[in-house]
Amino acid sequence: MSEEFQAPRGFHDILGDDLKRFRKVTTTVREILKKHNFEEIILPVVEFADLFERSIGEATDIVQKEMFIFEDRKGRRLALRPEGTAGAVRAYIQSRLYTKRTYHKLFYEGPMFRHERPQAGRYRQFHQIGVEVFGAPQPYADAELIKICWDIIGSLNVKADIEINSLGCKVCRPAYREALVGYLRGVEGKLCDVCLDRKERNPLRVLDCKVETCREAVKEAPKMVDYLCEECREHYSKVREYLEVLGVRYRENPNLVRGLDYYTRTVFEVVSPDLGSAVIAGGRYDHLVEEFGGPPTPALGFAVGVERLSLLVGTPGEDDPVYFIIPLGDVIPYAIEVADTLRKKGKVAELSYRGGSLRKQLDFANRMGYRYAVIIGEDEVREGVVSLKDMETGEQVKVRPEEI
């Protein structure tokens, strides 16, 4: 196939067993969110680029390197969404949801886009399920969201660890930032080129660098938890207390910062030791709604990386057995009725489009792994039955369609 008719690098088709694992993840997450009374919202894939530049932060890698930006016919800068929170905040304000009730629990599902180097579980088009809670300042809201993440990995039987940290707030973070920048200046000889650039404009991101020399350099760096104001310290203490009540196992990671500028106080990640990266991540962003022109609104959320999490899900179980309906001769009206009857009974039925001899059609059913062949000839039509063949045992019996 010529290159022009292949998917671009970093964009991929999802099918076969990969799709089964993908759907297992999305179905599981949706079922858990339903139990927590979350309401779905469908967000546009395209937003104004300024929305992300303002919320994510101009100094972040996403804004500087990874966004797909283009102009419309009027010269306005648009972007394929690289993440969902900014769009959810925009929708919350634009729809004036804050006038309808005290708090809102929303979730969305769909593709995100980042122009980064493709690797296992990370593509330029990838899928997330995002969860956002608006209007909940209580630390038990943080604990509940982390518990949902715990339930997700438990339900999927995935091996992963939950890490938490606090990034403080506008009151206490400036002093920490000053202390961290001072420390990084003292170890700049050990920092990679990317972190040398980050240490002044986005110093917290240096703590999250995966380069080994940088990891060594920040081992003795100041910790945000030592700089928390009284309110942030109390909030973080309560979050940990409630996680203990909920039975959630976690570990504190003082270098966990997340890559987006809007986070405050609690941040968390679900990290896979097999992938060496986060499969679920989120935190609190209490000032973002107000910065976008809405009323002061505490908020928090997380995003599930569907492709990454799918890599950790086991081999899909067997599908429901397929009933392959083989019409022989001029029996299509009856065959259509049989197919409809089976589907109404909750069976998976496929009416053959192949034609040809019975032997060829049975060979095809066998190659496809179909469990049953439903054979319909003129004799079956006259008797009001079908010949049901078990493709595994070879047993064949005549039975009325409604009795299958």
C-alpha positions as CSV (number, residue, x, y, z in Angstrom):
1,M,0.0,0.0,0.0
2,S,1.3,3.4,-0.9
3,E,2.3,5.7,2.0
4,E,-0.5,8.2,1.3
5,F,-3.1,5.6,2.1
6,Q,-1.6,4.5,5.4
7,A,-2.4,6.0,8.8
8,P,0.0,8.8,9.7
9,R,2.7,8.0,12.3
10,G,1.2,8.0,15.8
11,F,-2.4,7.4,14.6
12,H,-3.6,3.9,14.7
13,D,-6.5,1.6,14.1
14,I,-7.9,-0.3,17.1
15,L,-9.4,-3.7,16.3
16,G,-9.4,-7.4,17.2
17,D,-8.2,-8.3,20.7
18,D,-6.8,-4.8,21.2
19,L,-10.4,-3.4,20.7
20,K,-11.7,-6.0,23.2
21,R,-9.3,-4.9,25.8
22,F,-10.0,-1.2,25.0
23,R,-13.7,-1.8,25.5
24,K,-13.2,-3.7,28.7
25,V,-11.4,-0.7,30.1
26,T,-14.0,1.8,29.0
27,T,-17.0,-0.4,30.0
28,T,-15.5,-1.0,33.5
29,V,-14.7,2.7,34.1
30,R,-18.2,3.7,32.9
31,E,-19.9,1.2,35.2
32,I,-17.9,2.4,38.2
33,L,-18.6,6.1,37.4
34,K,-22.3,5.2,37.1
35,K,-22.3,3.8,40.7
36,H,-20.9,7.2,41.8
37,N,-23.6,9.1,40.0
38,F,-21.4,10.9,37.5
39,E,-23.2,12.5,34.5
40,E,-21.7,12.3,31.0
41,I,-20.8,15.3,28.9
42,I,-19.6,15.2,25.3
43,L,-17.0,17.9,24.5
44,P,-15.8,19.1,21.1
45,V,-12.5,17.8,19.8
46,V,-11.5,21.3,18.6
47,E,-11.2,24.4,20.9
48,F,-9.5,27.7,20.6
49,A,-5.8,27.3,21.2
50,D,-5.7,30.0,23.8
51,L,-7.9,27.9,26.0
52,F,-5.1,25.3,26.4
53,E,-2.2,27.8,26.4
54,R,-3.8,29.7,29.3
55,S,-4.9,26.7,31.4
56,I,-2.1,24.2,30.8
57,G,0.7,26.8,30.9
58,E,2.8,28.4,28.2
59,A,5.9,26.9,29.7
60,T,4.8,23.3,29.6
61,D,6.0,20.8,27.0
62,I,2.4,20.3,25.8
63,V,1.9,23.9,24.8
64,Q,5.5,24.5,23.6
65,K,5.9,21.3,21.5
66,E,3.0,19.0,21.3
67,M,-0.3,20.8,20.4
68,F,-1.8,20.4,16.9
69,I,-2.6,24.0,16.1
70,F,-4.2,25.3,12.9
71,E,-6.1,28.4,11.6
72,D,-9.6,28.5,10.4
73,R,-10.8,30.6,7.5
74,K,-10.9,33.7,9.6
75,G,-7.4,33.3,10.9
76,R,-8.4,32.2,14.4
77,R,-6.0,29.7,16.0
78,L,-7.7,26.4,16.8
79,A,-6.2,23.3,18.4
80,L,-7.1,19.6,18.6
81,R,-7.6,19.1,22.3
82,P,-4.5,17.7,24.1
83,E,-6.4,17.1,27.3
84,G,-10.0,17.4,28.5
85,T,-10.1,19.5,31.7
86,A,-9.8,22.9,30.0
87,G,-12.7,22.1,27.7
88,A,-14.8,20.8,30.6
89,V,-14.1,24.0,32.5
90,R,-15.1,26.1,29.5
91,A,-18.3,24.1,29.1
92,Y,-19.1,24.5,32.9
93,I,-18.8,28.2,32.6
94,Q,-20.4,28.6,29.1
95,S,-23.4,26.5,30.1
96,R,-23.6,28.3,33.5
97,L,-23.8,25.0,35.3
98,Y,-22.9,26.8,38.5
99,T,-26.4,28.4,38.5
100,K,-28.1,25.0,38.6
101,R,-26.8,23.4,41.7
102,T,-24.0,23.5,44.2
103,Y,-21.7,20.9,42.6
104,H,-21.5,18.9,39.4
105,K,-19.9,15.4,38.8
106,L,-19.1,15.0,35.1
107,F,-17.2,12.6,32.9
108,Y,-16.4,12.5,29.2
109,E,-14.7,10.0,26.8
110,G,-12.9,10.5,23.6
111,P,-9.7,11.1,21.6
112,M,-7.0,13.6,22.6
113,F,-4.1,14.7,20.4
114,R,-0.4,15.4,21.2
115,H,2.5,15.6,18.7
116,E,4.9,13.6,20.8
117,R,7.1,10.7,20.0
118,P,5.0,7.5,19.7
119,Q,5.8,4.7,22.1
120,A,4.0,1.8,23.8
121,G,0.6,2.9,24.9
122,R,1.2,6.5,23.8
123,Y,0.1,7.8,20.4
124,R,-0.5,11.1,18.8
125,Q,-4.2,10.3,18.9
126,F,-5.0,8.6,22.2
127,H,-8.1,8.1,24.2
128,Q,-9.0,9.2,27.7
129,I,-12.0,9.0,30.0
130,G,-11.9,12.2,32.0
131,V,-13.6,12.8,35.3
132,E,-14.3,16.3,36.8
133,V,-16.0,17.5,40.0
134,F,-16.9,21.1,40.2
135,G,-17.9,22.8,43.5
136,A,-16.4,20.4,46.0
137,P,-13.7,21.8,48.3
138,Q,-13.8,19.0,50.8
139,P,-10.8,16.7,51.2
140,Y,-13.1,13.6,51.1
141,A,-13.9,14.5,47.5
142,D,-10.2,14.0,46.8
143,A,-10.2,10.7,48.6
144,E,-13.3,9.6,46.7
145,L,-11.7,10.2,43.4
146,I,-8.6,8.3,44.4
147,K,-10.8,5.5,45.6
148,I,-12.5,5.4,42.2
149,C,-9.0,4.9,40.6
150,W,-8.4,2.1,43.2
151,D,-11.6,0.5,42.2
152,I,-10.8,0.7,38.5
153,I,-7.4,-1.1,38.7
154,G,-9.0,-3.6,41.1
155,S,-11.9,-4.4,38.8
156,L,-9.5,-4.8,35.8
157,N,-7.1,-6.9,37.9
158,V,-4.2,-4.6,37.0
159,K,-1.0,-4.3,38.9
160,A,-0.4,-0.6,39.7
161,D,0.6,1.7,42.6
162,I,-1.2,4.9,43.7
163,E,1.1,7.8,44.5
164,I,-0.1,11.1,46.0
165,N,1.4,14.5,46.9
166,S,0.3,18.0,47.7
167,L,1.4,21.0,45.6
168,G,0.1,23.6,48.0
169,C,-1.7,26.7,46.9
170,K,-1.1,30.3,45.9
171,V,-0.2,31.2,49.5
172,C,2.5,28.6,50.2
173,R,3.8,27.6,46.7
174,P,5.8,30.9,46.0
175,A,8.2,30.3,48.9
176,Y,8.7,26.7,47.9
177,R,9.3,27.7,44.3
178,E,12.0,30.2,45.4
179,A,13.7,27.5,47.6
180,L,13.5,25.0,44.7
181,V,15.0,27.3,42.1
182,G,17.8,28.1,44.5
183,Y,18.6,24.5,45.0
184,L,18.5,23.7,41.3
185,R,20.9,26.5,40.5
186,G,23.3,24.7,42.9
187,V,23.1,21.4,41.0
188,E,22.6,22.7,37.4
189,G,25.8,20.9,36.3
190,K,24.0,17.6,36.8
191,L,20.8,18.6,35.0
192,C,19.9,17.5,31.4
193,D,19.5,20.2,28.8
194,V,15.7,20.2,29.1
195,C,15.8,20.7,32.8
196,L,18.4,23.4,32.5
197,D,15.7,25.3,30.6
198,R,13.0,24.3,33.0
199,K,14.7,25.2,36.2
200,E,13.7,28.9,35.9
201,R,10.4,28.9,34.0
202,N,8.9,25.6,35.3
203,P,11.1,24.3,38.1
204,L,8.6,21.8,39.5
205,R,8.8,19.8,36.3
206,V,12.5,19.1,37.0
207,L,11.4,16.9,39.9
208,D,9.5,14.7,37.5
209,C,12.3,14.2,35.0
210,K,13.1,10.6,34.1
211,V,16.8,11.2,33.2
212,E,18.9,9.4,35.7
213,T,21.3,12.3,36.4
214,C,18.4,14.6,37.1
215,R,16.8,12.0,39.4
216,E,20.0,11.9,41.4
217,A,20.3,15.6,41.4
218,V,16.9,16.2,43.0
219,K,17.1,13.6,45.7
220,E,18.0,16.2,48.3
221,A,15.7,18.9,46.8
222,P,13.3,20.8,49.1
223,K,9.9,19.0,49.5
224,M,6.7,20.9,48.9
225,V,5.1,19.2,52.0
226,D,7.6,21.0,54.2
227,Y,6.3,24.4,52.9
228,L,2.6,23.8,53.1
229,C,0.5,26.5,54.8
230,E,-1.8,25.5,57.6
231,E,-4.9,25.0,55.4
232,C,-3.0,23.0,52.8
233,R,-1.4,20.8,55.5
234,E,-4.8,20.2,57.1
235,H,-6.3,19.3,53.7
236,Y,-3.6,16.9,52.8
237,S,-3.8,15.3,56.3
238,K,-7.5,14.7,55.9
239,V,-7.1,13.2,52.4
240,R,-4.7,10.6,53.8
241,E,-7.0,9.9,56.7
242,Y,-9.9,9.3,54.4
243,L,-7.9,7.0,52.2
244,E,-7.0,4.9,55.2
245,V,-10.7,4.7,56.1
246,L,-11.5,3.6,52.5
247,G,-8.8,1.0,52.6
248,V,-6.8,2.5,49.7
249,R,-3.1,1.6,49.6
250,Y,-1.0,4.4,48.5
251,R,2.5,5.9,48.9
252,E,3.5,9.5,49.2
253,N,5.8,10.7,46.4
254,P,7.2,14.2,47.2
255,N,8.5,14.6,43.6
256,L,5.1,14.0,42.0
257,V,4.1,17.3,40.4
258,R,2.1,16.5,37.2
259,G,2.8,18.3,34.0
260,L,0.1,21.0,33.9
261,D,0.2,24.3,35.6
262,Y,-3.4,24.4,36.9
263,Y,-3.0,21.9,39.7
264,T,-3.2,22.9,43.4
265,R,-3.1,20.9,46.6
266,T,-3.7,17.1,46.0
267,V,-2.2,15.4,42.9
268,F,-2.1,11.7,42.3
269,E,-1.1,9.1,39.8
270,V,-1.7,5.4,39.2
271,V,1.6,4.1,38.1
272,S,2.3,0.8,36.4
273,P,5.6,-0.8,37.3
274,D,5.4,-2.8,34.0
275,L,5.0,0.3,31.8
276,G,7.0,2.6,34.0
277,S,4.4,5.4,33.5
278,A,1.1,6.6,34.8
279,V,-2.1,5.0,33.5
280,I,-4.4,7.3,35.5
281,A,-3.5,10.8,36.8
282,G,-5.2,13.8,38.2
283,G,-5.6,16.3,41.0
284,R,-7.2,19.4,42.3
285,Y,-7.4,22.7,40.4
286,D,-9.3,25.1,42.6
287,H,-8.5,28.3,40.7
288,L,-9.0,27.4,37.0
289,V,-12.7,28.1,36.8
290,E,-12.2,31.6,38.2
291,E,-9.2,32.2,35.9
292,F,-11.5,31.5,33.0
293,G,-14.0,34.1,34.1
294,G,-16.3,31.9,36.1
295,P,-17.1,32.2,39.8
296,P,-14.7,31.0,42.4
297,T,-15.1,27.2,42.2
298,P,-13.1,24.5,43.8
299,A,-12.6,21.6,41.4
300,L,-10.7,18.3,40.9
301,G,-10.5,15.4,38.5
302,F,-8.5,12.7,36.8
303,A,-8.0,11.1,33.4
304,V,-7.7,7.5,32.4
305,G,-5.3,6.7,29.6
306,V,-7.3,4.0,27.9
307,E,-4.6,2.7,25.6
308,R,-2.0,2.5,28.3
309,L,-4.4,0.8,30.7
310,S,-5.5,-1.6,27.9
311,L,-1.9,-2.9,27.7
312,L,-2.2,-4.2,31.2
313,V,-5.5,-5.9,30.8
314,G,-5.3,-9.7,30.5
315,T,-6.3,-11.7,27.4
316,P,-10.0,-11.1,26.6
317,G,-12.4,-13.8,27.6
318,E,-14.4,-15.8,25.1
319,D,-17.0,-13.9,23.2
320,D,-20.7,-15.0,23.2
321,P,-21.2,-18.0,20.9
322,V,-22.1,-17.1,17.4
323,Y,-25.1,-18.8,15.6
324,F,-24.2,-18.8,11.9
325,I,-27.4,-19.1,9.9
326,I,-27.0,-21.0,6.6
327,P,-29.9,-20.7,4.2
328,L,-30.0,-23.4,1.5
329,G,-32.3,-22.6,-1.4
330,D,-35.2,-20.2,-1.6
331,V,-35.6,-19.9,2.2
332,I,-34.5,-16.3,2.9
333,P,-37.8,-15.1,4.4
334,Y,-37.7,-17.9,7.0
335,A,-34.0,-17.4,7.6
336,I,-34.5,-13.7,8.3
337,E,-37.3,-14.6,10.8
338,V,-35.0,-17.1,12.6
339,A,-32.2,-14.5,12.8
340,D,-34.5,-12.0,14.3
341,T,-35.9,-14.5,16.8
342,L,-32.4,-15.4,18.0
343,R,-31.3,-11.8,18.4
344,K,-34.5,-11.1,20.4
345,K,-33.5,-13.9,22.7
346,G,-30.1,-12.2,23.3
347,K,-28.1,-14.5,21.0
348,V,-25.4,-13.4,18.6
349,A,-26.7,-14.4,15.1
350,E,-25.1,-13.9,11.7
351,L,-27.1,-14.6,8.5
352,S,-24.7,-15.9,5.9
353,Y,-24.1,-13.7,2.8
354,R,-21.7,-16.3,1.3
355,G,-23.9,-18.6,-0.6
356,G,-22.4,-21.9,-1.9
357,S,-22.7,-25.4,-0.8
358,L,-23.4,-26.5,2.8
359,R,-19.9,-28.0,3.1
360,K,-18.2,-24.7,2.1
361,Q,-20.3,-22.8,4.5
362,L,-19.6,-25.2,7.4
363,D,-15.9,-24.9,6.6
364,F,-16.2,-21.1,6.8
365,A,-18.0,-21.3,10.1
366,N,-15.3,-23.6,11.5
367,R,-12.5,-21.2,10.3
368,M,-14.2,-18.3,11.9
369,G,-14.6,-20.1,15.2
370,Y,-18.4,-19.9,15.2
371,R,-19.9,-22.3,17.8
372,Y,-23.2,-23.2,16.1
373,A,-24.4,-23.6,12.5
374,V,-28.1,-23.0,12.0
375,I,-29.0,-24.9,8.8
376,I,-32.2,-24.0,7.0
377,G,-33.4,-25.9,3.9
378,E,-36.8,-26.4,2.4
379,D,-37.5,-29.4,4.8
380,E,-36.8,-27.2,7.8
381,V,-39.1,-24.5,6.5
382,R,-42.0,-27.0,6.0
383,E,-41.5,-28.4,9.6
384,G,-41.0,-25.0,11.2
385,V,-37.6,-26.0,12.7
386,V,-33.9,-25.5,12.1
387,S,-31.1,-28.0,12.1
388,L,-28.7,-26.8,14.9
389,K,-25.1,-28.1,14.5
390,D,-22.6,-27.8,17.4
391,M,-19.4,-27.1,15.6
392,E,-17.3,-28.4,18.5
393,T,-19.0,-31.7,19.1
394,G,-20.4,-32.3,15.7
395,E,-23.8,-33.1,17.2
396,Q,-26.8,-31.9,15.1
397,V,-30.5,-31.8,16.1
398,K,-33.7,-30.3,14.8
399,V,-35.3,-27.7,17.1
400,R,-37.8,-24.9,16.8
401,P,-36.0,-21.5,16.7
402,E,-37.8,-20.2,19.8
403,E,-36.5,-23.2,21.7
404,I,-32.8,-22.5,21.1
